[in-house]
Amino acid sequence: MAKKKTKKKIIILGGGLAGLAAADALLATPEDRKKHEVMILEKADFLGGLASSFEYEGRQIPKYYHQVFDHDYTTQKFLKRAGLFSDMAWKRIKMAFCINGRIYNFTDPISLLRFDYLSLYGRIRYGLFGAYVFTIMNPAKIKDSMNAREWLKRYAGREVTDKLFYQLYGRNKFNIPLERISAKQFACRLKAKEAMGLFGYPRKGLQKMIDFLEKDLKDRGCNILLEADTSVIDTKAKKLTLRVKGGAKEGVKEEVKEGVDGGTEGGAVKTLKYDALIITLPVPVLLKLAKGILESYRKRLSKVEYCPALCVAFGTRSHLSGHYWLNMISERTHTLFQHSNLFDGYGYKVNWILRYGGSIEDFKLSDDEIKAAYLGDVHKYFNEQKPKKKPKILWARVFRERYAEPVYDKDFAKYKPDYKTPVDGLYIANTATSYPNIRNMNTALECGIECAGIVRKKLGGKA
């Protein structure tokens, strides 16, 4: 009698887009489902990570700004599967700069000529630099070790570098000097034409895509545990210990009945063994949890730093302006997105105002203190109907993310993590592995898919 084949146990730590995409790829075919037993462990009581939404008056509103670009082909495939792509809102957005109390439109050559924040020579250099970026520039030819300041001074000039790009990418984004930032990664970001391409958003919301993936994965046998707080990863024994709060979603209690090691008021304690463990969590979190990693590898990974993000999502009764994307220069906050200028389907106008580099100092503040400080920048630049009348804020929510994006410094290529690690059975699939590509939803989905292919090959299947 033929011996029944044992399924390979694959655990995915983190239920964001990368984790969902990895599980989707590992369970893609009936043959996969015979070979793989896949489980997603998520510490929060929801899936989707930074792409998740919150509910207000019965509507799902994204916690952070998200949009789909016309070249985000992987994201579009998932939207098509979820039945969302045929009903997309597509627009060419307007961008502006908020500087010293003034709003500069920045969407066409005429706007650039009027941008008197830069000298006339600086505006000409900026225009020529933009033409270079969108035509002949090839980020792949830029050395990994070149810093952004050196590269920008050469092609954009000192004034544009110091007055504009330092503010946008040094101060606002990472809160470090341009001399430390990777020129290659910055060039990839510019080449992606984030502010110039066609922007899209599903009219039914991104949460519908996440909900679709959750149901589809469960239908294909994927175990999804929410409020599953992993405390230790024993990489040598290939097992992890976690505490699960039952009842967060239907089916969670049943999932933890078998193999429970112990329990307290905080939830059931469980030990799980694995053949492959895919980590989609930030690298510093992995290092806190994992035991048995070689010291040399741990030292390498410890160099990966992260940029935090603090966001206030808020509603207004009318549009503040016709711009979707506004960059704040020399203000406490860094970026304002008027989501309803892309998709206006809520009954009120949805906006986000964010601070990135340096925002960790605001994490200690209360939500009310953050709202007062951040919305103060909104009031500074926008009046409603009458001069000096503040915009009416209908509601506001605060969201904090300690590890929003890796800091891509000029040495990042030397220590960036790869999908396959030197630790047997341990894999990493997060935006740190995607250098020099930019961090967005599409990259996160691609990371999960690519890592799943490596795991499948290692476990004996086809990549």
N, C-alpha and C positions, 0 to 999 in steps of 0.2 A: 504494500500500500504506500502510495507516494506521500511523503511528508508535507504537510501544509506549510506554505511559506509564511514567515512572520513579517508583518508590515514593519517598515522602518518608521520609527517615531521621530517626528520633526516638530520641534517647539519653536514658535515665533514669538519673540518677546517684544511687544509693542503693537498696538492695533491701529496705527496711523496708516497712511496710504501705502507706504513701502511694505508694511506687514500684510496688509490686505492683498496687495498685488502679488507678493511672494506666495501666499497661501493659494491664491487663484491660479498661479502658474503650476504649483505643485500638485494641484487636484484638477488639472485641465481635462484629462481624458479618463475614461473608465479604467484603462490600464494603470494610470497614476493612482487612482483611488484603491486599486487592489494592492499597490506597493507601498503607499504612504499613509501614515496616520498623522494628521496635521492638527496642531492645537495652537491657538493664538491666546496669549496672556496679556491682558491690558489692565494697568493699574487704575485707570479712571473708570467711571461708570458709563462711558460712551466710547464709540469708535471714531476714527477719523483724525485724531491728533489736531494739528493746527488747522486742518480743513473742516473741522467740525463746526456745528452751529448751536445757537441757543434759541429758546422759544420766547417770543414776546407777542402777547395778544393772539395766540394761535398761529403765528407765522415763524418759520425757521430763518434766522438771520445769521450769516457767518460771523464767527468771533473775530476773525482777522481778514484783511483784504485778500481776495483771491479773484483771479480772472483766468480765462482760457485764451491762449493766443492761437492764431490761425495755423501756426506751425507746431502746435502741441499735439502731435498725431497720436501718441499713446493715450493721453487724456481723452481725446476725441473718441478713440475706440471704446473706452469704458463708458463714456456718455452714450454712445450708440447702443451698446448692449443694455444699458439701463433705460433706453427709450427716451432719452433727454436731448439728444443732439439735434433732432429735427425741429425742436422748439427753442432755439437759442436766440438770445439778444446779441447782435453783433454791431459794433460801432468803432469808428476811429475817434479816439478820445482827445480831449484837450488837456494840455499840461500847463502849469504856471509855477512861478517862483514867488514866494512871499518873503520880502526883504525890507527891513526898516519901515514897516507899516504899509508898504506898497505891494500890490499884486501885479506881477508882470506876466502877461499872456506869453506862451512860448510854444506855439504850435506851427509856425510857418516862417519863411524867411523875413517877412515884414516885421514879425514879432522880434526876431533876433536883432534887426536894425534898431529897434526901439528899446532894446535891453541896455539902458544906460548905466546899469550896475557895472558893466564892463566898459572900458574905453572903446572907441571906434576900432582901434587896432585889435583889441582883445576880441571884439565881436567878429571881425574878419577872420582872426585865427581860429575862433571857435567854429565858424562856418566851414572853413577849410578842413578842420579836424573832423567834423561830422561827415564831410564828403569822403574823406580818407577811410573812416571807420566803416561806412556802409558800402564801400566799393572794393578797394584793393587790400584792405587790412586782413591779415591772416593770423589769428591768435596762436595757431600751432607753431608759428615761426618765432614767437617770443620766448626767450629763455625763461625757464622756471625761476631762476635766481634773480631776474630783473625786478626791481621794485617799481611801484606805480608812479612815484614822483619822477624818477629818472625817465621813464617812458613818456609820461604826459608832458614834461617840459620839452622833450625833443619834438613832439608832434603837435602839441596844443599851445605851447608857450608858457612862460612863468605866470603871467597874470591869470589866465584861464585855470591853470593848475592850482594856484594859491587861493583865488577868490571863489572858485566854483567847485572844482573837483575835490579839493581838500574838505570843503564844507559838506559836500554830498556823501563822499565815500570814506574820508578819513574821520572827521568829527561825527557826522550823523550816523553812519553805518556801523563802524567798528570802534570809534573812539580811540584810534591809534594814528600815528603819523603815516603819511603816504609812503615814506621810506620803508615801512614795514610790510606794506600790502603787496600782494602778488600782482604784477602787471599782466600776466597771462590771464588770470581769472577775471580781472577787471575788464580786459579787452573782450573776453568771452561774453561778459555781461552787456557791454556796449554793442557787440555784434548781434546780440539777440533782439535788438531794437525794441526793448521793453516799452518805451514810450511812443514808438512810431508805428507799430503794427496794428493789426485789426484785433480788437478786444472782444471777447465773448463771455456770456454768462448764461447758464441754463435757467429758463424762466421758472421752472419748478424748484430750483435751488440745488446746490451741490450736495446737501444732506441726502437728497433722493438717491444720488449715486452711491453714497456710503451705505445707506439703508439697503439698496439693491444688492451690493456686494455682500453685506452681512447675511441676508437671506439666502442668496445664491450659494455662498460658501457653506452655510449650515445644511442646505439641501444636498450638497455634495459630500457631506460627512465631516466637515471641519468643526472641531470643538472650539468654541469661543467663550473664554471666561473673562468677565468684566470684574472690576474691583479685586483683581488678583495681584497682590503686592509681593513681588519676589524679593526675598531678603538675602539669599546666598546662592551663588552659582559655583558648584564644585566641578571645575573643568576636567579634573583628572578622573573622577568617578562618573562624569557625564550625568550629573543630576542637579536639580535645583530645588530649593525650598521656598515655599510661598504661603501666604495667608490669603484666604478667599472669604470675602463677605458674601454669603449666600443670599439669593433673592434679588440681586440688582436687576437681573433680566430673567425672563422665563427660561428655565432649564439650568440655571447656574447651580441650584441646590443639588439637583440630580447629578451634575458633573462631578461633585466632590464627595459623593457618598463612598465611592470605592477608593481605598488606599489612603484614607485620612490617618495621619499620624497622631494628631492630637487636636485639641480645640480650646479656645478661650473665648471670652466675651468679644474679642476683636475679630472673631471668625475662625474658620477651620484651617489648621496648619497641614500642609500637604507636601510630600516629596515626589517629584516626578523625574523619571529617567528619560534620556533621549539618545538618539543616534546622531542627530544634527540639531544644533541650536542656532537660530538666526536672530541676531540682535539688531533691532532697528532703533534702539534707544540711543541718546547722545553718548559719546565716548566716555565722558567723565562718570556717567551713571554706570556704564559697564564696568569701569575700573573699581567702583565702590562695591559692586556686587560679586565680581569674579574672584575666585581663589584658584591658585595653581597656575597662574600665567607666569611665564618666564620673566624675570626681572628686566632683561634687556628689551623685551617686547612691551612690557608695562611702561618702561621709561620712554619708549618711542611714542606710545599712544598718549602719554600724559602731556605731551607737547601740544595736543589739539585743544585750542581754546574756543570758546563760544561767545557769541554776541547775544545778549538778552533782548527781549522786546516787551514793551508795556503799551497796551492798546486800550483806548476808550472808544467803544462803539456807542454812537448816540443818534437820536432821531430829531429831526427838525420838521416844521410844518411846510417849509418851502426850500428850494435849492439855495445854497449859499452863493453859488456862482455857476457858470456853465462848464467849469473845469472838473475833470475826474481826478486828476493827480496833481497835487500841489506840494512842492518841496519848500520846506521852511529853512531859511538861512539865518544862523545866529539866534535861534529861538530855543526855548526849552524842549519843545517838541520838534519832530523832524519831518514828518510827512502827514498830509491830510488827503484822504481818499473820499470822494463823494460817490459812493456806490450807486446811488439812485440816478446818477448821470450816465451809468452804464445800463442798469436795469431798474426801472422805476415801477415796481409792482407791489408795493407794501401798504399804500394808503398814507404813508408819511415818507420822509426822505431819510435814507440810511447813510451814515458816514462813519469813518474811522479816523481817529487822530492817534499817531504813534510816536513813541520815542524808542530808539534802538541803543546805539552806543552810549554808555553812561547811565542807562535807565535802571541799572541794578541798584543805584542809590535811592531810587524812588520805591523800590519794593517794600521798604519798611513803612511807607506811608499808608494811611487808611484809604479805602476806596473814595471816600468823600474828599479827602485831601488831594488825591490824584485827579479827580474830576474837576475840582476847582482850579488846579494848576494848568492842566492840559486844555480844558475848555476856555481858559483865559486867553490862550493863543488864538482860539477860534474867534472870540469876541474882539480881539485886537484887530483882526483883519476883515471881519464881516459885520456889517450893520444891516438891520432888517428894515427896509422901507425908509425910515426916517434916520437922519444922521445921528450917530452916537447911540442908536438904539440896539441893544444886544439881540442876537438871534434867539428865538425862543427854543430852548432845549426841552423836548418832550419827555425824553428818557435817556439814561446813560448806563452803560455796563462796563466794568473794568476787567481786563484779562491780562494775566502775567505769564510770560514764558521765559524761564531762566536760560534755556538752551535753544534759542530760535534758529541760529545759523552758525556754522563754523567760521572762525576768523581766518580768512585765507591770506596768510602772510607769505612773504617771498620764499620761505623755506618749507612751505606746506608740502610740496611734492616729495620732500625727503622723508617725512614721517607720516604721511596720510595713510589711513588704514586701507587695506585691500579687502575684497569680499571674502576671500579665503584667508584665514589667519594661520599662524604657526601652531595654534592650539588645535589638536585633533577634535573634529566635530563642531568647532566654533566658527561662525560666519558673521560678517557685519554687513548690513544693508541700510545705510543711512546717508545723508547728504555729504558727510565727510568723505565717503568713498567715491563721490561723483566728480571731484576736482578734475579739470578746471570748469566743469559745467556749472551753470548757475543753479541756485536752490529755488525750486518751485514745485508745483504739484506734479508736473510732467516728469521731472527728474526723480522725484520720490517714487513714482510708479515704476519708472524704468529701473531704478536701483533694486526694487523688490523682485522684478521679473528676472533681471540679470543674475542676481544672487541665487534665486531659485534654480536657474539653469545649472549653475555651478554645483549646487547641492545635489540635484538630480544625477548629474554625471558622476559625482563622487560616490553616491549610494548605489550606483550600478545601472542607472537608467540612461536614457538619451537626453542630451542637453537641449 
